[in-house]
Amino acid sequence: MKIVIINGSARKGNTLTAINAFIKGASEKNEIEIIEPDKLNIAPCKGCGVCQCSKGCVDKDDTNPTIDKIAAADMILFATPVYWWGMSAQLKLIIDKCYCRGLQLKNKKVGGIIRMCEQVAASGNTLILYSA
């Protein structure tokens, strides 16, 4: 199975640690690729709707190659720390840009690694979700 992991954290911290644990358990029988949005040149979605009439986003950046990788995957794993009770901006950017190919993402297996902390000084918790 081809798995794409979207790492919503720019840091080399707990989210990456959880991703690496997932890879350790899943890499034997699966092809895994990590997408790191903070290293890509992707403009925010403009909501222009042109993509619904063409073959992808009109922005001349890393959007279409990134979404091609996601659309080609059998499973998409979203990984994010929780910032202000929500996902990171890096992950949200990729999800927003998936709008241009939304129907191609239908019926994919999805999962989530959500890294949260109860207090600034707390060690926090990691929640791993999977839907077949």
C-alpha beads as a LAMMPS data file, in Angstrom:
LAMMPS data file: protein, C-alpha beads

132 atoms
131 bonds

1 atom types
1 bond types

-500.0 500.0 xlo xhi
-500.0 500.0 ylo yhi
-500.0 500.0 zlo zhi

Masses

1 110.0

Atoms # bond

1 1 1 0.000 0.000 0.000
2 1 1 1.253 3.511 -0.783
3 1 1 1.018 5.802 2.258
4 1 1 1.563 9.555 2.191
5 1 1 2.205 11.279 5.515
6 1 1 1.627 15.029 5.649
7 1 1 3.791 16.369 8.467
8 1 1 2.112 19.510 9.769
9 1 1 4.995 20.386 12.057
10 1 1 8.084 22.340 11.037
11 1 1 9.815 21.257 14.245
12 1 1 11.787 18.084 14.868
13 1 1 9.759 17.307 17.987
14 1 1 6.969 15.077 19.209
15 1 1 4.956 15.009 15.972
16 1 1 8.004 13.732 14.084
17 1 1 8.651 11.189 16.844
18 1 1 5.091 9.866 16.421
19 1 1 5.503 9.793 12.625
20 1 1 8.724 7.806 12.966
21 1 1 6.986 5.314 15.282
22 1 1 4.245 4.869 12.673
23 1 1 6.830 4.371 9.920
24 1 1 8.689 1.808 12.017
25 1 1 5.535 -0.262 12.334
26 1 1 4.217 0.226 8.800
27 1 1 7.262 0.380 6.528
28 1 1 7.806 -3.347 6.081
29 1 1 4.890 -3.898 3.697
30 1 1 4.155 -0.350 2.564
31 1 1 5.705 2.402 0.471
32 1 1 5.765 5.549 2.620
33 1 1 6.458 9.149 1.613
34 1 1 6.500 12.177 3.913
35 1 1 5.331 15.553 2.641
36 1 1 6.778 18.483 4.585
37 1 1 4.710 21.594 3.767
38 1 1 7.133 23.971 5.485
39 1 1 9.757 23.059 2.857
40 1 1 7.427 23.631 -0.112
41 1 1 6.499 26.745 -2.023
42 1 1 2.692 26.653 -1.864
43 1 1 0.506 29.749 -2.006
44 1 1 -2.745 29.801 -0.014
45 1 1 -5.943 28.833 -1.847
46 1 1 -7.584 31.867 -3.403
47 1 1 -11.000 30.197 -3.692
48 1 1 -11.128 31.175 -7.377
49 1 1 -12.790 27.890 -8.413
50 1 1 -10.817 27.685 -11.663
51 1 1 -9.368 24.351 -10.531
52 1 1 -12.826 22.778 -10.709
53 1 1 -12.815 23.443 -14.465
54 1 1 -9.211 22.416 -15.171
55 1 1 -6.683 19.776 -14.194
56 1 1 -5.598 21.303 -10.926
57 1 1 -4.591 24.507 -9.222
58 1 1 -3.686 27.498 -11.393
59 1 1 -0.879 28.563 -9.022
60 1 1 2.571 27.935 -10.478
61 1 1 4.088 26.539 -7.321
62 1 1 4.445 23.141 -5.610
63 1 1 0.667 22.627 -5.274
64 1 1 -0.013 20.303 -8.208
65 1 1 3.003 17.977 -7.712
66 1 1 2.126 17.732 -4.004
67 1 1 -1.549 16.990 -4.639
68 1 1 -0.526 14.438 -7.313
69 1 1 1.379 12.523 -4.607
70 1 1 -1.600 12.654 -2.258
71 1 1 -4.060 11.557 -4.977
72 1 1 -1.804 8.620 -5.915
73 1 1 -1.710 7.307 -2.334
74 1 1 -3.871 4.517 -0.979
75 1 1 -3.764 6.054 2.503
76 1 1 -3.257 9.613 3.716
77 1 1 -1.931 10.183 7.226
78 1 1 -2.327 13.701 8.604
79 1 1 0.114 14.561 11.410
80 1 1 -0.075 17.783 13.382
81 1 1 0.616 19.400 16.695
82 1 1 -2.375 21.230 18.146
83 1 1 -1.944 25.000 17.970
84 1 1 -4.740 27.043 19.545
85 1 1 -7.167 24.099 19.580
86 1 1 -6.672 23.293 15.905
87 1 1 -4.310 21.864 13.327
88 1 1 -1.161 23.694 12.297
89 1 1 -1.223 26.248 9.485
90 1 1 1.140 24.039 7.477
91 1 1 -1.333 21.133 7.470
92 1 1 -4.329 23.408 6.868
93 1 1 -2.606 24.871 3.808
94 1 1 -2.244 21.424 2.219
95 1 1 -5.815 20.432 3.079
96 1 1 -7.146 23.663 1.570
97 1 1 -5.174 23.105 -1.615
98 1 1 -6.626 19.568 -1.942
99 1 1 -9.862 21.297 -2.953
100 1 1 -8.632 21.286 -6.553
101 1 1 -8.687 17.474 -6.647
102 1 1 -11.214 16.644 -3.949
103 1 1 -13.119 13.980 -5.877
104 1 1 -9.882 12.060 -6.501
105 1 1 -9.353 11.833 -2.755
106 1 1 -12.730 10.275 -2.075
107 1 1 -12.685 6.747 -0.580
108 1 1 -9.035 6.920 0.517
109 1 1 -7.985 5.387 3.791
110 1 1 -7.169 8.186 6.203
111 1 1 -5.449 8.462 9.538
112 1 1 -4.276 11.138 11.903
113 1 1 -1.523 11.729 14.402
114 1 1 -2.502 14.591 16.657
115 1 1 0.046 15.817 19.183
116 1 1 -1.462 17.755 22.052
117 1 1 -0.301 19.152 25.354
118 1 1 -2.494 19.939 28.350
119 1 1 -0.236 22.691 29.653
120 1 1 2.881 24.420 28.425
121 1 1 5.013 22.502 30.907
122 1 1 3.175 19.190 30.525
123 1 1 4.602 16.264 28.601
124 1 1 1.415 16.025 26.536
125 1 1 -0.365 13.212 24.765
126 1 1 -0.394 11.757 21.286
127 1 1 -3.621 10.591 19.683
128 1 1 -3.401 8.262 16.687
129 1 1 -6.530 7.815 14.570
130 1 1 -7.128 5.430 11.671
131 1 1 -10.152 4.822 9.489
132 1 1 -10.299 1.970 6.982

Bonds

1 1 1 2
2 1 2 3
3 1 3 4
4 1 4 5
5 1 5 6
6 1 6 7
7 1 7 8
8 1 8 9
9 1 9 10
10 1 10 11
11 1 11 12
12 1 12 13
13 1 13 14
14 1 14 15
15 1 15 16
16 1 16 17
17 1 17 18
18 1 18 19
19 1 19 20
20 1 20 21
21 1 21 22
22 1 22 23
23 1 23 24
24 1 24 25
25 1 25 26
26 1 26 27
27 1 27 28
28 1 28 29
29 1 29 30
30 1 30 31
31 1 31 32
32 1 32 33
33 1 33 34
34 1 34 35
35 1 35 36
36 1 36 37
37 1 37 38
38 1 38 39
39 1 39 40
40 1 40 41
41 1 41 42
42 1 42 43
43 1 43 44
44 1 44 45
45 1 45 46
46 1 46 47
47 1 47 48
48 1 48 49
49 1 49 50
50 1 50 51
51 1 51 52
52 1 52 53
53 1 53 54
54 1 54 55
55 1 55 56
56 1 56 57
57 1 57 58
58 1 58 59
59 1 59 60
60 1 60 61
61 1 61 62
62 1 62 63
63 1 63 64
64 1 64 65
65 1 65 66
66 1 66 67
67 1 67 68
68 1 68 69
69 1 69 70
70 1 70 71
71 1 71 72
72 1 72 73
73 1 73 74
74 1 74 75
75 1 75 76
76 1 76 77
77 1 77 78
78 1 78 79
79 1 79 80
80 1 80 81
81 1 81 82
82 1 82 83
83 1 83 84
84 1 84 85
85 1 85 86
86 1 86 87
87 1 87 88
88 1 88 89
89 1 89 90
90 1 90 91
91 1 91 92
92 1 92 93
93 1 93 94
94 1 94 95
95 1 95 96
96 1 96 97
97 1 97 98
98 1 98 99
99 1 99 100
100 1 100 101
101 1 101 102
102 1 102 103
103 1 103 104
104 1 104 105
105 1 105 106
106 1 106 107
107 1 107 108
108 1 108 109
109 1 109 110
110 1 110 111
111 1 111 112
112 1 112 113
113 1 113 114
114 1 114 115
115 1 115 116
116 1 116 117
117 1 117 118
118 1 118 119
119 1 119 120
120 1 120 121
121 1 121 122
122 1 122 123
123 1 123 124
124 1 124 125
125 1 125 126
126 1 126 127
127 1 127 128
128 1 128 129
129 1 129 130
130 1 130 131
131 1 131 132
